[in-house]
């Protein structure tokens, strides 16, 4: 009797799940008689252009070109665009879709299994590749894509290089607000994913105090490996004033180039770096003539004499 009840409950659960799956399939929005999922599958297939053609990924999503440099029509992308909001909602759900397949533990376990067993299990790389393709397709949509900003930020955080670099390439198309860019930079910095931090800042410039603090954190992790931070801070100018305490510390580095770049960064910050005047004054006696000369010039700027 008990086994019959269990069997009956199993049948009922299967029927409910099957009915739900059929309802989702039947209720999918359509364009020219094809479901949105079919158009998305077509978009994914075109991720592998034929001989003589290539594509670029950027602010407009994916753009395919022939060997002569002429842009090719992408029927799948055009269909998704014409569907508008329903297609955007579908793509956002595909992009945000998380499951046990995406978990690091599952990915590691899957990678250590023999191929004969892997073939019967969900492929985590395929799962992530579909999420990335959804982000690329969504980047080529209209204003509806802007509501997906939190989802694409989460996708980048969850990804690992080189997958995340592909998503970062289309991030500007979503026009993320400074608060979301800041959330992404903080997460990547805390995970020591410094190369991706640079990519994000280069593509989506934002000068919030928290982002500047992240740059200071990166700078202190390894001066020689992350010299690009100095150049970024110089470009921020006065907005980089939060990094002044860090730059004062790097002024005492044993690395000559780091001392020189620290002085240049403080000069770019200008009068907002007034607290660094004692440290810059000390740099006038630096053993390196270039640092001495730069410190003299920086002091004049920081004191407001120029």
C-alpha positions as CSV (number, residue, x, y, z in Angstrom):
1,X,0.0,0.0,0.0
2,X,2.8,2.4,1.0
3,X,4.7,1.6,-2.2
4,X,1.6,2.4,-4.3
5,X,1.3,5.7,-2.7
6,X,4.9,6.5,-3.3
7,X,4.6,5.4,-6.9
8,X,1.4,7.5,-7.3
9,X,3.1,10.5,-5.8
10,X,5.9,10.1,-8.3
11,X,3.6,9.9,-11.2
12,X,1.8,13.0,-10.0
13,X,5.0,14.9,-9.6
14,X,6.2,13.9,-13.1
15,X,2.9,15.0,-14.6
16,X,3.1,18.4,-12.9
17,X,6.6,18.9,-14.1
18,X,5.8,17.8,-17.6
19,X,2.8,20.0,-17.6
20,X,4.8,23.0,-16.4
21,X,7.4,22.3,-19.1
22,X,4.8,22.0,-21.8
23,X,3.1,25.2,-20.6
24,X,6.4,27.1,-20.8
25,X,7.1,25.7,-24.2
26,X,3.6,26.6,-25.5
27,X,3.5,30.0,-23.9
28,X,6.8,31.2,-25.3
29,X,6.6,34.4,-27.4
30,X,6.9,33.9,-31.1
31,X,8.2,35.8,-34.2
32,X,7.4,34.6,-37.7
33,X,6.1,31.4,-36.3
34,X,9.3,30.5,-34.4
35,X,9.6,30.5,-30.6
36,X,12.1,32.9,-29.0
37,X,14.1,29.9,-27.8
38,X,14.5,28.7,-31.4
39,X,15.7,32.1,-32.4
40,X,18.2,32.1,-29.5
41,X,19.5,28.7,-30.6
42,X,19.9,30.1,-34.1
43,X,21.9,33.0,-32.6
44,X,24.1,30.6,-30.7
45,X,24.8,28.6,-33.9
46,X,26.0,31.7,-35.6
47,X,28.6,32.2,-33.0
48,X,30.8,30.1,-35.2
49,X,31.1,32.1,-38.5
50,X,31.9,30.3,-41.7
51,X,35.1,30.4,-43.7
52,X,36.1,33.9,-44.7
53,X,33.9,35.7,-42.1
54,X,34.5,37.0,-38.6
55,X,32.8,38.9,-35.9
56,X,33.5,41.5,-33.2
57,X,31.8,41.8,-29.8
58,X,31.3,45.2,-28.4
59,X,28.7,47.9,-27.6
60,X,26.2,46.6,-30.2
61,X,26.5,43.0,-29.2
62,X,27.8,40.8,-32.0
63,X,28.5,42.1,-35.5
64,X,29.6,39.7,-38.3
65,X,31.6,40.7,-41.3
66,X,32.6,38.9,-44.5
67,X,36.2,38.8,-45.8
68,X,35.8,42.1,-47.5
69,X,34.8,43.9,-44.3
70,X,31.1,44.2,-45.2
71,X,28.7,43.6,-42.4
72,X,26.5,40.5,-42.7
73,X,22.9,40.4,-41.7
74,X,22.2,38.3,-38.6
75,X,18.6,37.1,-38.9
76,X,18.5,35.7,-35.4
77,X,19.7,39.0,-33.8
78,X,17.2,41.0,-36.0
79,X,14.4,38.7,-35.0
80,X,15.2,39.0,-31.3
81,X,15.3,42.8,-31.7
82,X,12.0,42.9,-33.4
83,X,10.4,40.8,-30.6
84,X,11.4,43.5,-28.2
85,X,10.6,43.2,-24.5
86,X,9.5,39.5,-24.5
87,X,12.8,38.5,-26.1
88,X,14.8,40.7,-23.7
89,X,13.0,39.1,-20.7
90,X,13.8,35.6,-22.1
91,X,17.5,36.5,-22.7
92,X,17.8,38.0,-19.2
93,X,16.4,34.8,-17.7
94,X,18.9,32.7,-19.7
95,X,21.8,34.9,-18.7
96,X,20.8,34.8,-15.0
97,X,20.1,31.1,-15.0
98,X,22.1,29.5,-12.3
99,X,22.0,25.8,-11.3
100,X,24.2,23.1,-9.8
101,X,25.9,22.9,-13.2
102,X,27.4,26.4,-12.6
103,X,28.7,25.5,-9.1
104,X,32.5,25.4,-8.8
105,X,32.3,22.0,-7.0
106,X,30.3,20.5,-9.9
107,X,32.7,22.0,-12.4
108,X,35.7,20.5,-10.7
109,X,34.0,17.1,-10.3
110,X,33.0,17.1,-13.9
111,X,36.5,17.9,-15.1
112,X,38.0,15.0,-13.2
113,X,35.5,12.4,-14.5
114,X,36.3,10.1,-17.5
115,X,34.9,11.1,-20.8
116,X,32.6,8.1,-20.9
117,X,30.8,9.4,-17.8
118,X,31.0,13.1,-18.8
119,X,29.0,12.5,-21.9
120,X,25.9,11.5,-19.8
121,X,26.1,14.6,-17.5
122,X,25.3,18.3,-18.1
123,X,28.4,20.1,-19.4
124,X,29.2,23.1,-17.2
125,X,31.1,24.8,-20.0
126,X,28.2,24.5,-22.4
127,X,25.9,25.9,-19.6
128,X,28.2,28.9,-19.1
129,X,28.6,29.4,-22.9
130,X,24.9,29.7,-23.3
131,X,24.7,32.3,-20.5
132,X,27.4,34.3,-22.3
133,X,25.6,34.1,-25.6
134,X,22.5,35.4,-23.9
135,X,24.4,38.4,-22.6
136,X,25.8,39.1,-26.1
137,X,22.4,38.8,-27.7
138,X,20.9,41.0,-25.0
139,X,23.5,43.7,-25.7
140,X,22.2,44.0,-29.2
141,X,18.7,44.7,-28.0
142,X,17.0,48.1,-27.4
143,X,16.3,50.0,-24.2
144,X,14.8,46.8,-22.6
145,X,18.3,45.6,-22.0
146,X,19.0,48.2,-19.3
147,X,16.9,46.4,-16.7
148,X,19.3,43.5,-17.0
149,X,22.3,45.4,-15.6
150,X,22.3,43.7,-12.1
151,X,22.1,40.3,-13.9
152,X,25.1,40.9,-16.2
153,X,27.1,42.2,-13.2
154,X,26.4,39.0,-11.3
155,X,27.3,37.0,-14.4
156,X,30.7,38.6,-14.6
157,X,31.3,38.1,-10.9
158,X,30.4,34.4,-11.2
159,X,32.5,33.8,-14.3
160,X,36.2,33.2,-14.6
161,X,38.6,34.4,-17.3
162,X,38.5,34.1,-20.3
163,X,34.7,33.8,-20.2
164,X,34.3,37.0,-18.1
165,X,36.4,39.1,-20.6
166,X,33.8,38.4,-23.3
167,X,31.0,39.6,-21.1
168,X,33.0,42.7,-20.0
169,X,33.4,43.5,-23.7
170,X,29.6,44.0,-24.0
171,X,29.1,45.6,-20.6
172,X,29.2,49.2,-22.0
173,X,26.2,48.4,-24.1
174,X,24.1,48.1,-21.0
175,X,25.2,51.6,-19.8
176,X,25.6,50.4,-16.1
177,X,25.2,53.1,-13.5
178,X,28.2,54.0,-11.3
179,X,26.9,52.1,-8.3
180,X,26.8,48.8,-10.3
181,X,30.2,49.4,-11.8
182,X,31.5,50.0,-8.3
183,X,29.9,46.8,-7.0
184,X,31.6,44.8,-9.8
185,X,35.0,46.4,-9.2
186,X,34.8,45.7,-5.5
187,X,33.9,42.1,-6.0
188,X,36.7,41.6,-8.6
189,X,39.3,43.3,-6.4
190,X,38.4,41.2,-3.4
191,X,38.8,38.1,-5.5
192,X,42.3,39.4,-6.7
193,X,41.0,39.5,-10.3
194,X,43.0,42.6,-11.1
195,X,43.2,42.2,-14.9
196,X,39.4,42.2,-15.1
197,X,39.3,45.3,-12.9
198,X,41.4,47.1,-15.4
199,X,39.1,45.9,-18.3
200,X,36.0,47.1,-16.5
201,X,37.5,50.5,-15.6
202,X,38.8,51.0,-19.2
203,X,35.4,50.2,-20.7
204,X,33.1,51.7,-18.1
205,X,35.0,54.6,-16.5
206,X,33.8,55.5,-13.0
207,X,35.5,57.5,-10.4
208,X,33.7,56.8,-7.2
209,X,35.7,56.8,-3.9
210,X,35.2,53.1,-3.5
211,X,36.7,52.4,-6.9
212,X,39.7,54.6,-6.0
213,X,40.1,52.6,-2.7
214,X,40.1,49.4,-4.8
215,X,42.8,50.8,-7.0
216,X,44.9,51.6,-3.9
217,X,44.3,48.0,-2.6
218,X,45.6,46.7,-5.9
219,X,48.6,49.0,-5.9
220,X,49.7,47.8,-2.5
221,X,49.4,44.2,-3.5
222,X,52.3,44.4,-6.0
223,X,53.7,47.7,-7.2
224,X,55.6,46.2,-10.2
225,X,52.9,43.9,-11.5
226,X,50.1,46.6,-11.4
227,X,51.8,49.7,-12.6
228,X,48.7,50.5,-14.7
229,X,47.0,51.7,-11.5
230,X,49.3,54.7,-11.4
231,X,48.3,55.7,-14.8
232,X,44.6,55.2,-14.0
233,X,44.9,57.4,-10.9
234,X,46.6,60.1,-12.9
235,X,43.7,60.1,-15.3
236,X,41.3,60.4,-12.4
237,X,43.0,63.6,-11.3
238,X,41.4,65.3,-8.3
239,X,38.9,62.4,-8.1
240,X,41.7,60.1,-6.9
241,X,42.3,62.1,-3.7
242,X,41.1,59.1,-1.6
243,X,44.3,57.3,-2.8
244,X,46.6,60.0,-1.3
245,X,47.5,57.9,1.8
246,X,48.4,55.0,-0.3
247,X,50.6,57.1,-2.6
248,X,52.4,58.6,0.4
249,X,53.3,55.0,1.4
250,X,54.5,54.1,-2.1
251,X,56.7,57.2,-2.1
252,X,58.9,55.3,0.3
253,X,59.1,52.2,-1.9
254,X,62.5,50.6,-2.8
255,X,61.2,50.6,-6.4
256,X,62.5,53.7,-8.1
257,X,59.8,53.6,-10.8
258,X,57.0,53.3,-8.1
259,X,58.4,56.4,-6.3
260,X,58.4,58.3,-9.6
261,X,54.9,57.3,-10.6
262,X,53.6,58.1,-7.1
263,X,54.9,61.6,-7.4
264,X,53.3,62.0,-10.8
265,X,50.0,60.7,-9.5
266,X,50.1,63.2,-6.6
267,X,50.8,66.0,-9.0
268,X,47.7,65.0,-11.1
269,X,45.6,65.1,-7.9
270,X,46.8,68.6,-7.3
271,X,45.7,70.7,-4.3
272,X,43.5,67.8,-3.1
273,X,46.8,66.1,-2.2
274,X,47.9,68.8,0.3
275,X,48.4,66.2,3.1
276,X,51.2,64.7,1.0
277,X,53.3,67.9,1.1
278,X,55.7,66.5,3.8
279,X,56.2,63.3,1.9
280,X,56.8,65.1,-1.3
281,X,59.3,67.5,0.4
282,X,61.2,64.4,1.6
283,X,61.3,63.2,-2.0
284,X,63.3,66.3,-3.0
285,X,66.3,64.4,-1.5
286,X,65.5,61.2,-3.3
287,X,68.6,59.3,-4.7
288,X,67.1,59.4,-8.2
289,X,67.3,62.7,-10.1
290,X,64.0,62.0,-11.9
291,X,62.1,61.6,-8.7
292,X,63.7,64.8,-7.3
293,X,62.7,66.8,-10.4
294,X,59.2,65.4,-10.4
295,X,58.8,66.1,-6.7
296,X,59.8,69.7,-7.1
297,X,57.2,70.1,-9.9
298,X,54.5,68.2,-7.9
299,X,55.0,70.4,-4.8
300,X,54.4,73.5,-6.8
301,X,51.2,72.1,-8.1
302,X,49.9,70.7,-4.8
303,X,50.6,74.0,-3.1
304,X,48.6,75.7,-5.7
305,X,51.4,77.7,-7.2
306,X,50.4,76.6,-10.7
